[in-house]
Amino acid sequence: MTRSAKLRAMLLSDRLEFLMEAHNGLSARIVREAGFRGIWASGLAISAQFGVRDNNEASWTQVVEMLEFMADASDLPILLDGDTGYGNFNNMRRLVRKLEQRGIAGVCIEDKQFPKTNSFLNGERQPLADIGEFAGKIAAGKDTQGDPSFSIVARVEALIAGWGMDEALRRAEAYRRAGADAILIHSKLSKPDEIVTFAREWAGRSPIVIVPTRYYSTPTEVFRAAGISVVIWANHILRAAASAMQSVAREIHGSETLVNVEDRIVPVAEIFRLQDADEYSVAERLYLASSGPARAAIVLAATRGRGLEAVTVDRPKVMLPIAGKPLLRWLVDSFKKESINDITVVGGYRADAIDTAGIKLVVNERYAETGELASLACAIDALDSDAVISYGDLLFRSYVLRDLVESQADFTVVVDSSATAASNRTVRDFAYCSRSDDRGLFGTQVLLQKICSAAEGRHASAPAMLAPPAPAEAAQGRWIGLLNVSRAGLARLKGLLGELRARADFDTLDVPQLLNALIASGSRIEVLYVHGHWRGVNDLEDFRRATDFAHAQTPLGGGPGADETGD
């Protein structure tokens, strides 16, 4: 069916149909994805997105240009709110031709004088068009249309203007006789009394369309019982967008940072999806050279979790529920937002309980007697690209991973320089770096010199290969458990891991000791400083605070929810 035929079918359907407002290509695509079968191209919403009043301040050619984008973005039939037809019968004829050329399914015109004013702005003081003149405009449009399914809906404003029910019925009948395919009867009352009365008196002479903006609390069953054909939800996409934009703008202005909103609005990737960027990517692969290597991730998730035995009887730590979804899913979603889709999770304890959606699961069968490097060794050989190695018990704000994967170094670690990190009771991975974080190190390279556990302290002794001498000053922060490795660095990492496998104590080694071994072998590990904005889950108190932290990422209006929110 053509779009115009689809709209005509909705008008003539024996069931109640719905049109949802849209005002540009993006909102048209959102309406389609929500499941609606048709679009109302609202005059109020289109003029508002131009930033002008609903008084014909946007020209009809500007409106038609916007409709072209909407038609391209969605295959749904579009009914244009055509105000008064933008002039006399001749303007109406040209409008119909231009709408048909762009695949618009129909137009609704109202019986007021040009230029119009929105019906809810002193509607009772607005003059109505002469019945004969308006009927002639309808007839001109019908005579002009080339597509027999193109629909012209006549909007009756008599009730809005206070002219009464008899005048509304008289006008509707004149417009029906002139060729209108449906009657839109409008009311400003907060109850549907006028609409129901009109529908009863109209007695099904032609389809009735309504716009329940004012009488929004009316149960939809009332409209069905009254024999209404189409309900238009007239401006709610626009109003929802305005509310969200106001909230975000106020928050960013007040805080002078994006950190507090980034995780509570759709990611840029969602905008790309709505723009159909995937189609472009397919075409790019067809017509352009490859755009670079893929990226992978390894998540170390073999442990049950010391201090969490009470809540990990039947699942590993990574499957603990955090604000409505498993801890592992927060990590996987974070990786996928950065287009890291090759994700390997190394399980161990209750690996059978790990949700494998979107991941590859490998199992360290000796998890109970081995450490982190043994788990890493289960997955590292299959890697052949840039990769992120992560502990499985992490939550962090999205910018942390984004900045990490943008690093050009062969090895990069994330170090938290906040006082909260240093004083946390579960800290073990103290990071000693070439420079402290003065919160202004943009563009200045900082290198990792050593990682020590709390038990080791800053003067700990260890085999020379694994632990270079500790600096004299205190640690500069805490390694949070994120390591980025370039493809070139991966070759070195695999080689070193092979050497460590030959050691008698390999089963006891952890990732910090691997990092120290890299440094001892001459590799440079860059430091990406953060100041809070993450949380690990090491015991029951961490588990509770992780839920608060996750809730702070959603929805708009929530405040900071954990100790480690940074500043």
C-alpha positions as CSV (number, residue, x, y, z in Angstrom):
1,M,0.0,0.0,0.0
2,T,1.1,3.6,-0.6
3,R,1.4,5.9,2.3
4,S,-1.7,7.7,1.3
5,A,-3.6,4.4,1.0
6,K,-2.4,3.5,4.5
7,L,-3.7,6.8,5.9
8,R,-7.0,6.4,4.1
9,A,-7.4,2.9,5.6
10,M,-6.8,4.3,9.1
11,L,-9.5,6.9,8.6
12,L,-12.0,4.3,7.3
13,S,-10.9,1.5,9.8
14,D,-13.6,-0.1,12.0
15,R,-11.2,0.2,14.9
16,L,-9.8,3.3,16.7
17,E,-6.5,4.4,15.2
18,F,-3.8,6.7,16.5
19,L,-1.4,9.3,15.0
20,M,1.6,10.5,17.0
21,E,3.1,13.9,16.6
22,A,6.6,14.3,15.0
23,H,8.3,17.5,13.9
24,N,11.5,16.4,12.2
25,G,13.3,13.4,10.8
26,L,14.6,12.1,14.1
27,S,11.2,12.3,15.9
28,A,9.6,10.7,12.9
29,R,11.9,7.7,13.2
30,I,11.3,7.5,17.0
31,V,7.5,7.5,16.4
32,R,7.9,4.6,13.9
33,E,10.1,2.6,16.3
34,A,7.5,3.1,19.1
35,G,5.0,1.2,17.0
36,F,2.7,3.9,15.7
37,R,1.1,3.4,12.3
38,G,1.0,7.0,11.3
39,I,2.4,10.5,12.0
40,W,0.8,13.8,12.8
41,A,3.1,16.6,11.4
42,S,2.1,19.2,14.0
43,G,2.1,22.8,13.0
44,L,2.8,23.8,16.6
45,A,5.7,21.4,16.9
46,I,7.3,22.2,13.5
47,S,7.1,25.9,14.2
48,A,8.5,25.4,17.7
49,Q,11.5,23.4,16.5
50,F,12.2,26.4,14.2
51,G,12.0,28.6,17.2
52,V,9.0,30.7,15.9
53,R,5.4,31.1,16.9
54,D,2.5,29.0,15.7
55,N,1.3,32.0,13.7
56,N,2.4,31.0,10.1
57,E,5.8,32.6,10.9
58,A,7.4,29.6,9.3
59,S,6.6,29.7,5.6
60,W,4.8,26.8,4.0
61,T,7.9,26.0,1.9
62,Q,10.0,25.6,5.1
63,V,7.3,23.3,6.5
64,V,7.3,21.2,3.3
65,E,11.1,21.0,3.4
66,M,10.9,19.6,6.9
67,L,8.3,17.1,5.8
68,E,10.7,15.8,3.1
69,F,13.2,14.9,5.9
70,M,10.4,13.3,7.9
71,A,9.2,11.2,4.9
72,D,12.8,10.1,4.2
73,A,13.3,9.1,7.9
74,S,10.1,7.0,8.2
75,D,7.9,5.0,5.9
76,L,4.8,5.8,7.9
77,P,1.9,7.9,6.4
78,I,2.1,11.5,7.4
79,L,-0.9,13.8,7.9
80,L,0.2,17.4,7.8
81,D,-1.3,20.0,10.1
82,G,-1.6,22.5,7.2
83,D,-3.1,25.3,9.3
84,T,-5.5,27.2,7.0
85,G,-3.9,26.0,3.8
86,Y,-1.5,28.9,3.8
87,G,-3.7,31.2,1.8
88,N,-6.7,31.0,-0.5
89,F,-7.8,28.2,-2.9
90,N,-4.8,28.7,-5.2
91,N,-2.3,28.3,-2.3
92,M,-4.2,25.1,-1.4
93,R,-3.8,23.7,-4.9
94,R,-0.1,24.3,-4.9
95,L,0.3,22.9,-1.4
96,V,-1.5,19.6,-2.4
97,R,0.8,19.2,-5.4
98,K,3.9,19.7,-3.4
99,L,2.8,17.3,-0.7
100,E,2.0,14.6,-3.1
101,Q,5.4,15.0,-4.7
102,R,7.0,14.3,-1.4
103,G,4.9,11.3,-0.5
104,I,2.9,13.0,2.2
105,A,-0.4,11.1,2.8
106,G,-2.8,13.9,3.6
107,V,-3.3,17.4,4.9
108,C,-5.6,18.8,7.6
109,I,-6.8,22.4,7.2
110,E,-8.8,24.5,9.7
111,D,-11.6,26.9,9.0
112,K,-9.9,30.1,10.3
113,Q,-8.4,33.0,8.5
114,F,-4.8,33.3,7.3
115,P,-2.4,33.9,9.0
116,K,-3.7,31.7,11.8
117,T,-3.1,31.7,15.5
118,N,-2.9,28.6,17.7
119,S,-6.4,27.6,18.8
120,F,-5.6,27.7,22.5
121,L,-4.5,31.3,22.4
122,N,-7.7,33.3,22.9
123,G,-9.5,30.9,20.6
124,E,-12.9,32.5,21.2
125,R,-11.7,35.8,19.8
126,Q,-10.3,34.4,16.6
127,P,-12.5,34.9,13.5
128,L,-13.6,31.9,11.5
129,A,-13.4,31.6,7.7
130,D,-16.5,32.0,5.6
131,I,-18.1,28.6,5.1
132,G,-18.3,29.0,1.4
133,E,-14.8,30.2,1.0
134,F,-13.4,27.3,3.1
135,A,-15.5,24.7,1.3
136,G,-14.1,26.0,-2.0
137,K,-10.6,25.6,-0.6
138,I,-11.4,21.9,0.1
139,A,-12.9,21.4,-3.3
140,A,-9.8,23.0,-5.0
141,G,-7.6,20.6,-3.1
142,K,-9.6,17.6,-4.0
143,D,-9.7,18.6,-7.7
144,T,-5.9,19.1,-7.7
145,Q,-4.8,15.8,-6.1
146,G,-3.4,13.2,-8.5
147,D,-3.4,10.4,-6.0
148,P,-7.0,9.3,-5.3
149,S,-6.0,8.1,-1.8
150,F,-4.6,11.5,-0.8
151,S,-6.8,12.7,2.2
152,I,-8.0,16.2,3.1
153,V,-9.2,16.5,6.6
154,A,-11.4,19.5,7.5
155,R,-10.8,20.9,11.0
156,V,-13.8,22.6,12.5
157,E,-13.0,25.4,15.0
158,A,-16.6,26.4,15.9
159,L,-16.4,24.9,19.4
160,I,-13.1,26.5,20.1
161,A,-14.4,29.9,19.0
162,G,-17.5,29.6,21.1
163,W,-20.0,29.4,18.2
164,G,-21.8,26.4,19.5
165,M,-22.6,22.8,18.5
166,D,-25.2,23.7,15.8
167,E,-22.6,25.8,14.0
168,A,-20.0,23.1,14.3
169,L,-22.4,20.5,12.7
170,R,-23.4,23.0,10.0
171,R,-19.8,23.6,9.0
172,A,-18.8,20.0,9.2
173,E,-21.7,19.0,6.8
174,A,-20.7,21.8,4.3
175,Y,-17.1,20.6,4.4
176,R,-18.1,16.9,3.9
177,R,-20.2,17.9,0.9
178,A,-17.2,19.8,-0.5
179,G,-15.2,16.6,-0.5
180,A,-13.4,16.4,2.9
181,D,-12.4,12.9,3.6
182,A,-12.8,13.3,7.4
183,I,-13.8,15.9,10.0
184,L,-11.5,16.9,12.8
185,I,-13.6,18.4,15.6
186,H,-11.6,20.4,18.1
187,S,-12.5,21.3,21.7
188,K,-10.8,23.3,24.5
189,L,-12.8,21.7,27.4
190,S,-11.1,19.5,29.9
191,K,-13.9,16.9,29.5
192,P,-14.9,15.2,26.2
193,D,-18.6,16.3,26.5
194,E,-18.6,18.4,23.3
195,I,-16.7,15.7,21.3
196,V,-19.1,12.9,22.4
197,T,-22.1,15.1,21.6
198,F,-20.8,16.0,18.2
199,A,-20.1,12.4,17.4
200,R,-23.6,11.4,18.4
201,E,-25.2,14.1,16.3
202,W,-22.8,13.5,13.4
203,A,-24.0,9.9,13.2
204,G,-21.2,8.5,11.2
205,R,-21.6,10.6,8.1
206,S,-17.8,10.5,7.7
207,P,-14.7,9.7,9.8
208,I,-14.1,11.8,12.9
209,V,-10.6,12.8,14.0
210,I,-10.0,14.3,17.5
211,V,-7.1,15.9,19.4
212,P,-7.5,15.2,23.1
213,T,-4.8,17.6,24.3
214,R,-7.1,19.3,26.8
215,Y,-9.3,16.4,27.8
216,Y,-6.2,14.1,28.1
217,S,-7.5,12.2,31.2
218,T,-10.5,10.8,29.3
219,P,-10.3,6.9,29.1
220,T,-9.6,5.9,25.5
221,E,-12.6,3.5,25.7
222,V,-14.8,6.6,25.7
223,F,-13.5,7.5,22.2
224,R,-14.1,4.0,21.0
225,A,-17.6,4.0,22.3
226,A,-18.3,7.3,20.6
227,G,-17.3,6.0,17.2
228,I,-14.2,8.2,16.8
229,S,-12.0,7.0,13.9
230,V,-8.5,8.6,14.7
231,V,-7.0,10.1,17.8
232,I,-4.1,12.4,17.4
233,W,-1.5,12.8,20.2
234,A,-0.6,16.2,19.0
235,N,2.5,17.6,20.7
236,H,3.9,15.2,23.3
237,I,7.2,14.3,21.6
238,L,8.0,18.0,21.4
239,R,7.0,18.7,25.0
240,A,9.0,15.7,26.2
241,A,12.1,16.8,24.3
242,A,11.8,20.4,25.7
243,S,11.5,19.1,29.2
244,A,14.6,16.9,28.8
245,M,16.6,19.7,27.1
246,Q,15.8,22.2,29.8
247,S,16.8,19.8,32.6
248,V,20.1,18.9,30.9
249,A,20.9,22.5,30.1
250,R,20.3,23.6,33.7
251,E,22.4,20.8,35.1
252,I,25.4,21.4,32.8
253,H,25.2,25.2,33.3
254,G,25.1,24.8,37.1
255,S,27.8,22.1,37.4
256,E,30.1,23.2,34.5
257,T,30.8,19.6,33.7
258,L,29.3,16.8,31.6
259,V,30.1,14.1,34.1
260,N,26.7,14.3,35.9
261,V,24.6,13.9,32.8
262,E,26.5,11.8,30.3
263,D,25.3,8.4,31.7
264,R,21.7,9.6,32.1
265,I,21.1,10.6,28.5
266,V,21.2,8.4,25.4
267,P,24.8,7.7,24.2
268,V,25.9,9.3,21.0
269,A,25.8,5.8,19.5
270,E,22.0,5.8,19.9
271,I,21.8,9.0,17.9
272,F,23.9,7.4,15.2
273,R,21.6,4.4,15.2
274,L,18.5,6.6,14.8
275,Q,20.3,8.3,11.9
276,D,20.8,4.8,10.3
277,A,24.5,5.0,10.6
278,D,24.7,1.2,10.3
279,E,23.6,1.5,6.7
280,Y,26.4,3.9,6.1
281,S,28.9,1.5,7.8
282,V,27.8,-1.3,5.5
283,A,28.2,1.0,2.5
284,E,31.6,2.1,3.8
285,R,32.8,-1.4,4.0
286,L,31.6,-1.9,0.4
287,Y,33.1,1.2,-1.1
288,L,35.9,2.3,1.2
289,A,39.0,0.7,2.6
290,S,38.9,-0.9,6.1
291,S,38.8,1.7,8.8
292,G,41.2,0.1,11.3
293,P,41.5,-2.9,13.7
294,A,38.8,-4.2,15.9
295,R,39.0,-4.0,19.7
296,A,38.5,-6.8,22.2
297,A,38.1,-7.1,26.0
298,I,38.9,-9.7,28.6
299,V,37.0,-9.7,31.9
300,L,38.5,-11.6,34.8
301,A,35.6,-13.1,36.7
302,A,36.6,-16.4,38.2
303,T,36.2,-15.7,41.9
304,R,33.3,-16.0,44.3
305,G,34.4,-12.9,46.2
306,R,35.8,-12.9,49.7
307,G,33.5,-11.1,52.0
308,L,30.6,-11.8,49.7
309,E,29.9,-15.4,50.6
310,A,26.5,-14.6,52.0
311,V,25.2,-13.5,48.6
312,T,27.3,-15.7,46.2
313,V,26.0,-19.1,47.2
314,D,24.6,-19.8,43.8
315,R,26.4,-17.4,41.6
316,P,29.8,-15.7,41.1
317,K,30.5,-12.2,42.2
318,V,30.0,-10.8,38.6
319,M,26.4,-12.0,38.6
320,L,25.4,-10.0,41.7
321,P,22.4,-7.7,40.9
322,I,23.3,-4.0,40.8
323,A,20.4,-1.6,40.4
324,G,18.4,-4.1,38.3
325,K,21.0,-5.9,36.3
326,P,24.1,-8.1,37.0
327,L,27.4,-6.5,37.7
328,L,28.8,-8.2,34.6
329,R,26.1,-6.7,32.4
330,W,27.1,-3.1,33.5
331,L,30.6,-3.9,32.2
332,V,29.5,-5.5,29.0
333,D,27.1,-2.6,28.2
334,S,30.0,-0.2,28.9
335,F,32.3,-2.1,26.4
336,K,29.6,-2.2,23.8
337,K,29.0,1.6,24.0
338,E,32.6,1.9,22.9
339,S,32.1,-0.6,20.1
340,I,34.0,-3.3,21.9
341,N,31.9,-6.3,20.9
342,D,34.5,-9.1,21.1
343,I,34.2,-9.7,24.9
344,T,35.7,-12.8,26.6
345,V,34.8,-13.5,30.2
346,V,37.0,-15.9,32.2
347,G,34.7,-17.7,34.7
348,G,35.5,-20.1,37.4
349,Y,33.3,-20.4,40.5
350,R,29.7,-21.1,39.4
351,A,30.6,-20.3,35.8
352,D,27.4,-22.1,34.8
353,A,25.5,-19.2,36.3
354,I,27.1,-16.5,34.1
355,D,24.8,-14.9,31.5
356,T,26.6,-15.5,28.2
357,A,24.5,-13.1,26.1
358,G,26.9,-11.0,24.1
359,I,30.1,-12.6,25.4
360,K,32.4,-15.6,24.9
361,L,32.8,-17.6,28.1
362,V,36.0,-19.5,28.9
363,V,36.5,-21.3,32.2
364,N,39.5,-21.5,34.5
365,E,38.9,-25.0,35.9
366,R,41.6,-24.4,38.5
367,Y,40.2,-21.1,39.7
368,A,40.2,-22.3,43.4
369,E,44.0,-22.8,43.4
370,T,45.2,-20.2,41.0
371,G,45.4,-16.4,40.7
372,E,44.6,-13.7,38.1
373,L,47.3,-14.5,35.7
374,A,46.2,-18.1,35.3
375,S,42.8,-16.8,34.4
376,L,44.2,-14.3,32.0
377,A,46.3,-17.1,30.4
378,C,43.0,-18.9,29.6
379,A,41.9,-16.2,27.2
380,I,45.0,-14.2,26.1
381,D,46.2,-16.5,23.3
382,A,43.0,-15.9,21.2
383,L,43.5,-12.1,21.2
384,D,44.9,-10.4,18.1
385,S,43.8,-6.8,18.4
386,D,43.8,-3.8,20.7
387,A,42.3,-5.0,24.0
388,V,41.1,-3.9,27.4
389,I,41.8,-6.2,30.3
390,S,39.4,-5.6,33.2
391,Y,38.5,-6.9,36.6
392,G,35.0,-8.2,36.7
393,D,33.8,-6.3,39.8
394,L,34.0,-2.7,38.4
395,L,31.4,0.0,37.8
396,F,32.6,3.3,36.3
397,R,31.3,6.3,34.5
398,S,31.4,6.0,30.7
399,Y,34.1,8.6,30.1
400,V,36.6,6.4,32.0
401,L,36.6,3.6,29.4
402,R,36.2,6.1,26.5
403,D,39.4,8.0,27.5
404,L,41.2,4.7,28.1
405,V,40.6,3.2,24.7
406,E,41.5,6.5,23.0
407,S,45.1,6.2,24.4
408,Q,47.8,5.8,21.8
409,A,50.2,4.1,24.2
410,D,51.0,0.4,24.0
411,F,50.0,0.0,27.7
412,T,47.7,2.3,29.7
413,V,46.3,1.9,33.2
414,V,43.5,3.9,35.0
415,V,44.6,5.3,38.4
416,D,42.3,7.0,40.8
417,S,44.0,9.9,42.5
418,S,41.2,10.8,44.8
419,A,41.5,10.8,48.6
420,T,38.6,8.4,48.8
421,A,40.5,5.8,46.8
422,A,43.6,6.1,49.1
423,S,41.6,5.8,52.3
424,N,39.2,3.0,51.2
425,R,39.4,0.1,53.5
426,T,39.7,-2.4,50.7
427,V,42.5,-0.7,48.8
428,R,45.3,-3.1,47.7
429,D,46.7,-1.8,44.4
430,F,48.6,1.4,45.3
431,A,50.0,3.0,42.2
432,Y,53.4,4.8,42.2
433,C,53.6,7.1,39.2
434,S,56.2,9.5,37.7
435,R,54.0,12.5,38.6
436,S,51.1,13.2,41.0
437,D,47.7,14.2,39.6
438,D,47.4,17.9,39.9
439,R,44.0,17.8,38.0
440,G,45.6,19.7,35.1
441,L,47.9,17.2,33.5
442,F,46.3,17.2,30.1
443,G,48.9,16.5,27.4
444,T,51.5,15.6,30.0
445,Q,52.7,12.0,29.9
446,V,52.6,10.2,33.3
447,L,54.2,6.8,33.6
448,L,53.5,4.0,36.1
449,Q,56.5,3.0,38.1
450,K,55.1,0.3,40.4
451,I,52.0,-1.2,41.9
452,C,52.1,-2.4,45.5
453,S,49.5,-4.0,47.7
454,A,48.5,-2.5,51.0
455,A,50.4,-5.3,52.7
456,E,53.6,-4.6,50.8
457,G,53.6,-0.9,51.5
458,R,55.8,1.6,49.7
459,H,59.1,-0.1,50.7
460,A,58.1,-3.7,50.0
461,S,60.7,-6.1,48.8
462,A,59.9,-8.5,45.9
463,P,61.7,-10.3,43.1
464,A,63.5,-7.7,41.0
465,M,61.6,-8.8,37.8
466,L,58.2,-8.2,39.4
467,A,58.8,-5.1,41.6
468,P,61.3,-2.3,40.9
469,P,62.3,-0.3,43.9
470,A,59.4,1.8,45.3
471,P,59.7,5.6,45.1
472,A,60.4,7.5,48.2
473,E,57.2,9.5,48.1
474,A,53.7,8.1,48.9
475,A,51.6,6.4,46.3
476,Q,49.9,8.7,43.8
477,G,46.7,6.7,43.7
478,R,45.1,3.4,43.2
479,W,45.0,1.2,40.1
480,I,41.3,0.5,39.6
481,G,41.6,-2.7,37.5
482,L,41.5,-1.4,33.9
483,L,44.4,-2.0,31.5
484,N,44.4,-1.0,27.8
485,V,46.9,-2.9,25.5
486,S,47.6,-2.0,21.9
487,R,48.0,-4.7,19.3
488,A,51.8,-4.2,19.4
489,G,51.8,-4.2,23.2
490,L,49.8,-7.4,23.1
491,A,52.7,-9.3,21.5
492,R,55.0,-8.2,24.3
493,L,52.4,-9.0,26.9
494,K,51.9,-12.5,25.6
495,G,55.7,-13.1,25.5
496,L,56.2,-12.0,29.0
497,L,53.2,-14.0,30.2
498,G,54.8,-17.0,28.6
499,E,58.0,-16.4,30.6
500,L,56.0,-16.1,33.8
501,R,54.2,-19.4,33.1
502,A,57.6,-21.1,33.5
503,R,57.9,-19.8,37.1
504,A,57.1,-22.2,39.9
505,D,55.0,-19.6,41.6
506,F,52.9,-18.7,38.5
507,D,49.7,-19.9,40.0
508,T,49.9,-17.3,42.7
509,L,50.6,-14.3,40.5
510,D,48.2,-11.4,39.9
511,V,47.8,-8.7,37.2
512,P,49.7,-6.0,39.3
513,Q,52.7,-8.3,39.3
514,L,52.4,-8.7,35.6
515,L,52.4,-4.9,35.2
516,N,55.5,-4.6,37.4
517,A,57.2,-7.3,35.3
518,L,56.4,-5.2,32.1
519,I,58.0,-2.2,33.7
520,A,61.0,-4.2,34.8
521,S,61.4,-5.4,31.2
522,G,61.5,-1.9,29.9
523,S,57.9,-1.3,28.8
524,R,56.4,2.1,29.4
525,I,52.9,2.1,30.9
526,E,51.0,5.3,30.7
527,V,48.7,6.5,33.5
528,L,45.2,7.8,32.9
529,Y,44.2,9.6,36.1
530,V,40.6,9.8,37.2
531,H,39.3,11.3,40.4
532,G,36.6,9.0,41.6
533,H,33.7,8.1,39.3
534,W,34.1,4.4,39.7
535,R,33.5,1.7,42.3
536,G,34.7,-1.8,43.0
537,V,32.8,-4.6,44.7
538,N,34.9,-6.3,47.3
539,D,32.5,-6.9,50.3
540,L,28.9,-6.4,51.4
541,E,29.4,-2.7,52.0
542,D,30.9,-2.2,48.6
543,F,27.9,-4.2,47.2
544,R,25.5,-1.8,48.8
545,R,27.3,1.3,47.7
546,A,27.6,-0.1,44.2
547,T,23.9,-0.1,43.9
548,D,23.8,3.6,45.0
549,F,26.5,4.4,42.4
550,A,24.6,2.6,39.6
551,H,21.4,4.4,40.5
552,A,23.2,7.7,40.2
553,Q,23.7,7.0,36.5
554,T,19.9,6.9,35.9
555,P,17.6,8.7,35.6
556,L,17.8,12.5,35.1
557,G,17.3,14.3,38.4
558,G,19.2,11.8,40.6
559,G,22.0,13.0,42.7
560,P,25.4,11.5,43.4
561,G,25.1,8.0,44.9
562,A,28.4,6.8,46.2
563,D,31.5,7.9,48.0
564,E,33.5,7.7,44.8
565,T,31.6,10.2,42.7
566,G,34.6,12.5,42.4
567,D,34.2,16.2,41.8
